[in-house]
Amino acid sequence: MSILLPSGFEVVKFSDLDYDGMTVEIQYKGVPVAQISHDKGIALQEIAIPTRFSPENCLFAFNLNEFLEVLKIASDMLREMHPDAK
């Protein structure tokens, strides 16, 4: 099953042997950009972001809630810096 959004993002159920349970993969225009797992528990979901800039054999994996928090902070900071922000 997958959910395709008009923005070009798609969320796909994914089975990855590196994880104990099912994961979901987030793709943008067919390119994987992140994978969310719940191996540590549903309340401790992690988001893994593959990047070509990371050191070899390094996977950026973060607690999903903490990552969402930092994204909100970064977005708020940009909003505050914008002269037309409300």
C-alpha angles and dihedrals in degrees: 000000000000138000116219116199126203088241091069094257119126130190113209131185105238137187112210121180090217089069132059096223139027119296135195122234123209114212131185114208089338096312117115110239103165144001126209121205135179100202091127092048136290091273091051100050115164131211118212119199118195114212134179088217095062122101115266113283090011121128121189104225122168138175103269096224092049090048092050089050093053091047089054091049091049092048092048090049091053090047091053091049093052112094093218095048118131 
